[in-house]
């Protein structure tokens, strides 16, 4: 599988999001998903301490075992774990990384990301603590998540020769394109890797959800927020995107990955999975390269259908 760079790290263009571990699936099922990812050539695994209150990290570390050296592990910190355990103050950064290292069963984290901006802590303080971790060898590279362009620029200025954010992980998909306006161009300009989360738009871009058909039992569409996502308008767009893909002998899943990877700054498309077959499908979807004309046509489909 093709690889791209996140700072000094080489990652596959399809990554595995481990947010389902400990929440939707248990340790054994998580291990099956990890095994499928490795067998499919995926080397990039993204989790967070907050996912299932630490179980995601535990299940990932346990599943990787002796194969840890073959992969790139990304995790995040900052969201509340226990009362008083949250944020990006220096002392908490030092505490949080030790907890993640223990749960993951490793001696270093390849990409350590601030899960969201902490308005109560100067970014210079956070970066100072992260720089210490890099110098100590506990962290290889650092990144941020849910950052605006202004916050990215503030962090870059505050790095002052120390460790700098080499990635930003924000929501991005055919149904959430805000990053195209500012964050993606900023990433391209500053050589910061962009990592999309929810690239399949909460399942809309998997092909499982079709207009006029009932939502599959046990699917995410049955969650409490399903009615907000699986609207008639969105499903109309899905049908048009399916038609576009099928005209080229492809699937809407392949289209979702190809469209994201067509953006210069995108390093890896992180997609979650709860079953091995989902991982294998995601990995296989990385081979399509959209032309400039196809990108324009896809953009037009999303824009024109949404306006109807």
Secondary structure, 3 states (H helix, E strand, C coil): CCEEEECCEEEECEEEECCCECCCECHHHHHHHHHHHHHCCCCEEECCCCHHHHHHHHHHHHHHHHHHHHCEEEEEECCCCECCECCCCHHHHHHHHHHHHHHHCCCCEEEEEECCCCCCCCHHHHHHHHHHHHHCCCEEEEEEECCCHHHHHHHHHHHCCCCCEEEEEEECECCECHHHCCHHHHHHHHCCEEEEECCCHHHHHHCCCCCCCCCCCCCHHHCCCHHHHCCHHHHHHHHHHHHHHHCCCCCHHHHHHHHHHCCCCEEEEEEECCCHHHHHHHHHHHHCCCCHHHHHHHHHHHHHHHHC
